[in-house]
């Protein structure tokens, strides 16, 4: 090789050289797992700290393996897949444990029967995850030993990981923050929440015990990409709430807002669980990717049970809590919504005939509010197509070029957009009113 030729940044490490390197860094992972296993064997509570330690150490170990190309090496490929699988399921278990610990502070208003069903299903899901993590580790340990790795099994005191659960809280005595346009922020938060609820409902994902149906739902209707979208939308709502509403005067004035905060956080953690379970299914189960290692993982982690936890537990309860929160958001909207009056142009050239009247009615119904069209001293319901057609006749008779709409600001803001586009007389619906395309009775 020419002396001036640059050396490759990627150097080949022989397998016999790699083994002592792996042995050197694997200690923390085995220590964390052995602690986790010991708690299970003693039937002691697995804390968030336990899961967090397992997640962090499996992540660090997986990163080390990836940095050394272990996924591209026949000897170490399977071992790396098992470690990655443990990380994914440990993350899912962490989020589930977190929401169970935080549940008393979410200030929800669910029935005793519903809560009992939820906790029973949640504990069953957590048990499934714990058992799956153990099975994956046992297989990882077997493969590691075959590769020459010394599997550490010594355990120290269980007190090494103190409990994180904190049911005693400091007094709530922080001064209320003052945020400009508080009411406008709440309206925006509630509208975002309702859009999320509508999107998840439109997915039409229902509980089922039919395995073929479950396999058709994942990943066709719920996959990692969609789960991440839902999770990001809820996270955005939570971020807005904590930035603009939390600890403000509005929380004192409208107590239901504090209820809504719980109905934001709980679905968020459930969707985080769905996200990591779908990630695991798509990356490591053999239904989507083939290979001997995938088949082995599929035997260790029951794919039917995994799909059931994604659809029948994670997504199902996320949607149920979001629907409950949607009702609260509607109450908040009705309490905060402003009534305004806008002067808007008459549709050109035919006035308020069937097409524009139908679009106006759909907008009013979308927001579940009230709006009226005024012709002199007479008002007509903007929710009724027949009423709008009647108003259109009066407008035509008088030769008016503009009319006055009065009602819910959210409705009138959308009506202003509709009027700006001449009430979609050219059949092109603006992006801001895209929900009109999904209305079954929208004009053709």
C-alpha positions in Angstrom: 0.0 0.0 0.0 1.3 3.5 -0.9 2.5 5.3 2.2 0.4 8.4 1.3 -2.8 6.4 0.8 -5.3 7.1 3.5 -6.2 4.3 5.9 -9.8 3.0 6.1 -11.7 4.3 9.1 -13.3 0.9 9.4 -10.9 -1.7 10.7 -11.7 -5.4 10.7 -11.8 -7.0 14.2 -11.4 -10.8 14.2 -14.0 -12.8 16.2 -11.4 -14.0 18.7 -10.4 -10.3 19.3 -14.0 -9.2 19.6 -14.9 -11.7 22.3 -12.9 -10.1 25.2 -14.2 -6.7 24.1 -17.8 -7.9 24.4 -17.0 -9.6 27.7 -15.6 -6.3 29.1 -18.8 -4.3 28.3 -21.5 -6.9 28.9 -21.2 -6.8 32.7 -23.7 -4.0 33.3 -26.3 -5.6 31.1 -26.1 -9.0 32.8 -26.1 -7.3 36.2 -29.3 -5.3 35.4 -31.0 -8.4 34.0 -30.0 -10.7 36.9 -31.4 -8.1 39.3 -34.7 -8.0 37.3 -34.8 -11.8 37.3 -34.2 -12.1 41.0 -37.1 -9.7 41.7 -39.4 -11.9 39.5 -38.3 -15.1 41.3 -38.9 -13.5 44.7 -42.3 -12.3 43.4 -41.3 -8.7 44.3 -42.6 -5.7 42.4 -40.6 -4.7 39.3 -40.2 -0.9 39.6 -39.7 1.7 36.9 -36.1 1.9 37.9 -35.7 -1.8 37.2 -37.1 -1.4 33.7 -35.2 1.8 33.1 -31.9 0.1 34.1 -32.7 -2.8 31.8 -33.6 -0.4 28.9 -30.4 1.7 29.4 -28.0 -1.2 29.7 -29.5 -3.2 26.8 -29.4 -0.1 24.7 -25.7 0.5 25.6 -24.8 -3.1 24.9 -26.8 -3.1 21.6 -25.0 0.1 20.5 -21.6 -1.5 21.2 -22.6 -4.6 19.2 -23.8 -2.4 16.3 -20.7 -0.3 16.4 -18.7 -3.5 15.8 -20.9 -4.8 13.0 -22.4 -7.7 15.0 -25.6 -7.7 13.0 -23.6 -8.4 9.9 -21.7 -11.3 11.5 -23.0 -14.8 11.4 -21.7 -15.6 14.9 -23.1 -12.6 16.7 -26.2 -11.7 14.6 -28.7 -13.7 16.6 -27.3 -12.6 19.9 -27.6 -8.9 18.9 -31.2 -9.5 17.8 -32.1 -10.9 21.2 -30.5 -8.0 23.0 -32.4 -5.5 20.8 -35.6 -7.4 21.4 -35.1 -7.2 25.1 -34.6 -3.4 24.8 -37.8 -3.0 22.8 -40.0 -5.0 25.2 -38.4 -3.4 28.3 -39.3 0.0 26.9 -42.9 -1.1 26.4 -43.0 -2.5 30.0 -41.5 0.8 31.3 -44.2 2.9 29.8 -46.9 0.5 31.0 -45.5 0.5 34.6 -45.2 4.3 34.5 -48.9 4.8 33.6 -50.0 2.3 36.3 -47.9 4.1 38.9 -49.2 7.5 37.8 -52.8 6.5 37.4 -54.0 7.8 40.8 -52.7 11.3 39.8 -54.4 11.5 36.4 -57.6 12.8 38.0 -59.8 10.6 35.8 -63.5 10.1 36.1 -64.0 6.4 35.1 -66.4 3.9 36.5 -65.2 1.3 39.0 -66.0 -1.4 36.5 -64.0 0.2 33.7 -61.0 0.8 36.0 -61.1 -2.8 37.2 -61.1 -4.1 33.6 -58.3 -1.7 32.6 -56.0 -2.7 35.5 -56.7 -6.4 35.0 -55.7 -6.1 31.3 -52.7 -3.9 32.1 -51.3 -6.4 34.6 -51.9 -9.2 32.2 -50.0 -7.2 29.5 -47.1 -6.5 31.9 -46.9 -10.2 32.9 -46.7 -11.1 29.2 -43.9 -8.6 28.7 -41.9 -9.8 31.7 -42.2 -13.5 30.6 -41.2 -12.6 27.1 -38.1 -10.6 28.3 -37.0 -13.6 30.4 -37.4 -16.0 27.5 -35.4 -13.7 25.2 -32.6 -13.4 27.8 -32.4 -17.2 28.3 -31.9 -17.6 24.5 -29.5 -14.7 24.4 -27.5 -16.4 27.2 -27.5 -19.7 25.4 -26.2 -18.2 22.2 -23.7 -16.0 24.1 -22.2 -19.1 25.8 -21.9 -20.9 22.5 -19.9 -17.8 21.3 -17.6 -18.1 24.3 -19.1 -15.3 26.3 -19.1 -15.8 30.1 -22.6 -15.1 31.4 -22.4 -13.4 34.7 -24.9 -14.5 37.3 -23.9 -13.0 40.6 -26.4 -10.7 42.3 -26.1 -8.2 45.0 -28.7 -6.8 47.3 -32.1 -5.9 45.8 -31.7 -2.5 47.5 -29.3 -1.5 44.7 -32.3 0.0 42.8 -34.4 2.1 45.2 -38.2 2.4 44.5 -39.2 5.3 42.2 -42.9 5.2 43.1 -43.7 8.4 45.0 -47.2 8.7 46.3 -46.3 11.5 48.7 -46.1 14.9 47.1 -44.9 18.3 48.0 -47.5 21.0 48.7 -48.9 22.6 45.6 -48.1 26.2 46.3 -46.4 27.6 43.2 -47.8 30.9 42.0 -50.1 30.8 39.0 -48.4 31.7 35.8 -49.9 34.4 33.6 -50.1 33.4 29.9 -51.4 35.7 27.2 -54.6 34.6 25.4 -55.1 31.7 27.7 -58.6 31.0 26.4 -57.3 30.9 22.8 -54.7 28.4 23.8 -57.2 26.1 25.4 -59.5 26.3 22.3 -56.5 25.3 20.2 -55.6 22.4 22.5 -59.2 21.1 22.5 -59.5 21.3 18.8 -56.2 19.4 18.3 -57.5 16.8 20.7 -60.7 16.4 18.8 -58.9 16.0 15.5 -56.8 13.2 17.1 -59.9 11.5 18.4 -61.5 11.7 15.0 -58.4 10.3 13.2 -58.1 7.3 15.6 -61.8 6.6 15.4 -61.7 6.7 11.6 -59.0 3.9 11.6 -61.9 1.6 12.6 -59.7 -0.7 14.7 -61.8 -2.7 17.0 -61.1 -5.4 19.6 -61.1 -9.0 18.2 -60.1 -12.4 19.2 -59.8 -13.7 15.7 -56.1 -14.2 14.9 -56.5 -13.7 11.2 -58.2 -10.4 11.8 -55.4 -9.3 14.1 -52.8 -10.1 11.5 -54.8 -8.1 9.0 -54.9 -5.1 11.3 -51.1 -5.1 12.1 -49.4 -3.6 10.1 -52.2 -2.7 7.6 -54.0 -0.3 9.9 -51.7 0.1 12.9 -47.9 0.0 12.4 -44.9 1.7 13.8 -45.4 4.7 11.5 -49.0 5.3 12.4 -48.4 4.6 16.1 -45.6 7.3 16.0 -48.0 9.7 14.3 -50.7 9.3 17.0 -48.1 9.4 19.8 -46.6 12.6 18.4 -50.0 14.2 18.1 -50.9 13.5 21.7 -47.4 14.6 22.8 -47.9 17.9 21.0 -51.2 18.5 22.8 -49.6 17.7 26.2 -46.7 20.0 25.4 -49.1 22.8 24.6 -51.1 22.2 27.7 -48.0 22.2 30.0 -46.6 25.4 28.3 -49.8 27.5 28.1 -52.3 26.1 30.6 -50.7 24.3 33.5 -50.6 26.3 36.7 -52.5 29.2 35.1 -55.7 30.8 36.4 -57.7 28.9 33.8 -57.1 25.6 35.7 -58.7 27.2 38.8 -61.5 28.7 36.8 -62.3 25.6 34.8 -61.5 22.4 36.9 -62.4 20.2 34.0 -59.1 21.2 32.4 -57.2 19.3 35.0 -59.3 16.3 34.1 -58.4 16.7 30.5 -54.7 16.7 31.3 -55.0 13.2 32.6 -56.8 12.1 29.5 -53.9 13.4 27.5 -51.1 11.7 29.5 -52.6 8.3 29.9 -53.3 7.7 26.1 -49.8 9.1 25.4 -48.1 6.3 27.4 -50.4 3.7 26.0 -49.5 4.8 22.5 -45.8 4.7 23.4 -46.4 1.1 24.4 -48.1 0.5 21.0 -45.3 2.2 19.2 -42.6 -0.1 20.7 -44.6 -3.2 20.4 -45.3 -2.6 16.7 -41.6 -1.7 16.3 -40.7 -5.1 17.8 -43.2 -6.9 15.6 -42.0 -5.3 12.4 -38.3 -5.7 13.2 -38.0 -9.0 15.0 -41.0 -11.2 14.3 -40.9 -13.6 11.3 -44.3 -12.6 10.0 -42.7 -9.6 8.2 -39.0 -10.5 8.0 -37.8 -14.0 7.5 -34.8 -15.9 8.9 -33.9 -18.5 11.5 -33.4 -15.9 14.2 -36.8 -14.3 13.5 -38.4 -17.7 13.7 -36.7 -18.3 17.0 -38.0 -15.0 18.4 -41.5 -15.8 17.1 -41.4 -19.0 19.2 -40.2 -17.2 22.3 -42.6 -14.3 22.0 -46.1 -15.5 21.0 -47.0 -13.3 18.0 -50.7 -13.8 18.5 -50.5 -12.6 22.1 -48.2 -9.8 21.0 -50.8 -8.6 18.4 -53.5 -8.9 20.9 -51.6 -6.6 23.3 -51.1 -4.1 20.5 -54.8 -4.0 19.3 -56.9 -5.2 22.2 -55.0 -3.5 25.0 -52.8 -0.7 23.9 -54.7 0.8 21.0 -58.2 -0.1 22.4 -57.7 1.6 25.8 -55.8 4.6 24.2 -58.9 5.2 22.1 -61.3 4.7 25.0 -59.5 7.2 27.2 -59.2 9.7 24.2 -63.0 9.4 23.6 -63.6 10.2 27.2 -61.2 13.2 27.0 -63.0 14.3 23.8 -66.2 14.8 25.8 -64.3 16.9 28.3 -62.7 19.0 25.6 -66.1 19.6 24.1 -67.3 20.9 27.5 -64.3 23.2 27.7 -64.9 24.5 24.2 -68.5 25.3 25.0 -67.4 27.2 28.2 -64.7 29.2 26.4 -66.0 29.6 22.8 -66.7 33.2 21.7 -69.7 34.3 19.6 -68.7 36.5 16.7 -70.3 38.2 13.7 -68.7 38.1 10.3 -69.9 39.8 7.1 -69.2 37.4 4.2 -69.8 37.6 0.5 -72.7 35.7 -1.2 -71.7 32.7 -3.3 -71.0 33.8 -6.9 -72.9 33.5 -9.2 -75.9 31.4 -7.9 -76.1 32.5 -4.3 -77.0 30.1 -1.5 -78.1 27.1 -3.6 -77.6 23.4 -2.7 -73.8 23.2 -2.9 -72.7 26.1 -0.7 -75.6 25.5 1.7 -74.5 21.9 2.2 -70.9 22.9 2.8 -72.0 25.5 5.3 -74.2 22.9 7.1 -71.3 20.4 7.2 -68.9 22.9 8.7 -71.4 23.7 11.5 -72.0 20.1 12.2 -68.3 19.3 12.2 -67.8 21.7 15.2 -71.0 20.7 16.9 -71.8 24.3 17.6 -74.3 26.9 16.5 -74.2 29.5 13.8 -76.9 31.6 12.0 -77.2 33.6 8.8 -78.9 37.0 9.3 -81.1 38.6 6.5 -82.1 42.0 8.0 -83.8 41.1 11.3 -84.5 37.5 10.5 -82.1 34.7 11.3 -81.7 31.3 9.7 -80.0 28.2 11.1 -76.7 27.6 9.3 -76.9 24.0 10.4 -80.0 23.3 8.3 -79.6 23.1 4.5 -83.4 23.9 4.0 -83.1 26.9 6.3 -80.1 28.2 4.3 -81.9 27.7 1.0 -84.8 29.7 2.4 -82.4 32.4 3.4 -80.8 32.3 -0.1 -84.2 33.1 -1.6 -84.6 36.1 0.6 -81.0 37.3 -0.2 -81.6 36.9 -3.9 -84.9 38.9 -3.7 -83.2 41.8 -2.0 -80.1 41.6 -4.3 -77.6 41.6 -1.4 -74.0 40.9 -2.2 -72.9 40.2 1.4 -74.6 38.6 4.5 -73.9 38.4 8.2 -73.1 35.2 9.9 -73.2 35.0 13.7 -72.1 32.2 16.0 -69.2 30.0 17.3 -65.9 31.6 16.4 -64.5 28.2 15.3 -67.4 27.8 12.9 -67.2 31.3 11.5 -63.4 31.1 11.0 -64.0 28.0 8.8 -66.9 29.7 7.0 -64.6 32.7 6.3 -62.2 30.2 4.6 -65.1 28.7 2.7 -66.2 32.1 1.5 -62.7 33.0 0.5 -62.8 30.0 -1.9 -66.2 31.0 -3.2 -67.9 28.3 -1.2 -66.1 25.6 -3.2 -68.2 26.3 -6.3 -65.4 24.9 -8.4 -65.5 21.7 -6.2 -62.0 22.2 -4.9 -61.9 21.9 -1.1 -59.1 24.0 0.6 -56.6 22.1 2.7 -57.9 23.8 5.9 -61.3 22.3 5.3 -60.1 18.8 4.3 -62.5 17.2 6.7 -65.3 18.1 4.3 -64.0 15.4 1.9 -64.7 12.7 4.5 -68.3 13.7 5.0 -70.6 11.1 3.6 -73.2 13.6 2.4 -70.9 16.2 0.9 -72.1 17.6 -2.4 -70.8 16.0 -5.6 
